[in-house]
Amino acid sequence: MILSKEHELMRKNFRNFAETEFTKEIQDELDETGEFNWEIWNKMAKYGFAGTKIPVEYGGQGGDTLSYVLMNEEFARVCPVLAIYANTPNSLGGGPLLACGTEEQLQKYLTPAAQGKKHIVFALTEPGAGSDPGSMTTKAVQDGEYFVLNGRKCFISGAPFADYAIVYARTDLQSKGPKGISMFIVDMKLPGVSCGKPEHKMGINGYPTSDIILEDVRVHQSDLLGPLHKGYAVAMKTLDGGRIGVAAQSLGCAQGALEESIAYAKERKQFGKPISYNQGISFMLADMATEIEAARTLLYTTAQAKDAGDPNASMLCSMAKYYCSEMANRVCAKAVQIHGGYGYIKEYKVERFYRDARIMTLYEGTSQVQQIVISRSLLK
Amino acid sequence: MKAFVCVKQVPDTSGKVAVNDNGTLDRASMATITNPDDLAAVEAALKLKDECGCEVIVVSMGPPPAESMLRECLAMGADSAVLISGREFGGSDTFATSQIIAGGLSNLGIGEEDVIFCGRQAIDGDTAQVGPQIAEKLNLPQVTYAAEIHKQGKTLKVRRLLEDGYMTIEVQTPCLITCVKELNQPRYMTVSGILHCYEKPYQVLDYDALKDEPLIDPSTIGLKGSPTNIFRSFTPPQKGAGRMLTGSGEQMVSELVTNLAKKHII
């Protein structure tokens, strides 16, 4: 796809930011400590990246989905975990608020998130409710002006440092499955809210993930988000936006791995010549680049379809997420293969790309869940 | 109050350098960037805007593709852009260039409190002559090599970066300042800045628009008005960049060994 002048400039700017600011030292520290890096976050916030896709009236930059895709892609090309930093407020955090927040809720919660002053996380998954979120057991029982929440959410990205969480809980206790679920904006400082220990993850270290435990948490009814008992549909809609973000992150990760591999194949000599002279290597590079380009076209088209209100946009989001994330894993595996033993050593970037890519077919709906969404859409 | 910033689109010398048969740079086949010192000048003007709300106008002389660079300056936060462009201006050396830019600036109108910012020098010609010559031709005071700038009313306090130390100078507006890279860290563009940079005021001044300016005379502009002749230009043989290691002996040795191993030397 030929980008507009503005989008070309977006790419250039995001790339320049990532290549300049995401230093090797910062990336190594993120991977080693697993801790959130506030310095980088503040820089992203300063330039409005936390609100790239959020409307100007709510503190955002008013960019379109393609701008948001380019940001995720270019950030992930240098460091996949740092793509998540700027991604969250634009997608899972801000999405439910934008979908059905009242004006008061938007001003109170979305604006500071878009400006990078507060962190909002998305709390849907539970230990027993992953691909099947309808089986959640977290409950919210009305008590006067308040709802009393009890339950446990798990694998919540960003929970340890979040200010607010969008928590999904069953409000109609008679209903089963996706019915009778509501959304709440939960202040993480409320009595009864606590976080589990940050998980030790294979990759994307530097964006802590933990459980959120809710014990008799009293949430005021003004923090009920959207209509009562009807939160599940909003969750699914928000996930469309999130999926396109993961697709872009996958694409950037693959692109980064390809560039590392090209440079290495030209530099590394065996049998008296660069390994790129061997078709066993050069054809792998050709396959990687071809898959990346195909993924890019699918993803950019999806971004435009989503903004244009295409009726197939939801299916396209799943296709883009499914294809890009699986592609990133194939490309990163080849990247390690091209690097040989060195690809297994942490000093080399492809080692981390390979680990980081692994989450991408899992979070925000596994590849198999995407296949369900796509096939249901075809067969309806 | 207005802050004018003179910027130049230059070949990206970190990439491939191509030279024409006649010894001039083959600009068409090289990637371009905004001259790094000029970006420091843009940032200095934008900082002044943050402090006192002045209007920032970026000005460039060059062929039409220089628009992309000016749009980037608008996306960083400049308010309007002016491109001085025309066949009559082609082939200008520093004398003719400063003549034309000075003519362009006086056409735009320089007020009592205005400041003109320039980069110290461009990475293609490395002359550092255009900024000072513009000041001379406009009869304005100039301060070169600015590494720090503070504005107090109609006075600017400027710290100059010299080879063997610093010099602090006070200067009255209107004046011209040339900035060095060390002055600041140029800001990135914002997303909304990029979205609106093609809607901001953008003006092209060609020869017809400037021909009535006293400074613009056919004998002082373009190739004919340029006293400089290029004898020869060539790409010098490449010398690998050295790298200094820092830290304790142990750290430096460890880094050295790691890097040698990475390059498969050991």
Interface residues (C-beta under 8 A of the other chain):
Chain A: K5 E6 L9 M10 N13 N16 F17 Y47 G48 F49 T52 V56 Q61 G62 G63 S67 M71 E267 R268 K269 E347
Chain B: S68 R71 E72 A75 R187 Y188 M189 T190 V191 S192 I194 L195 C197 Y198 T258 K262 K263 H264
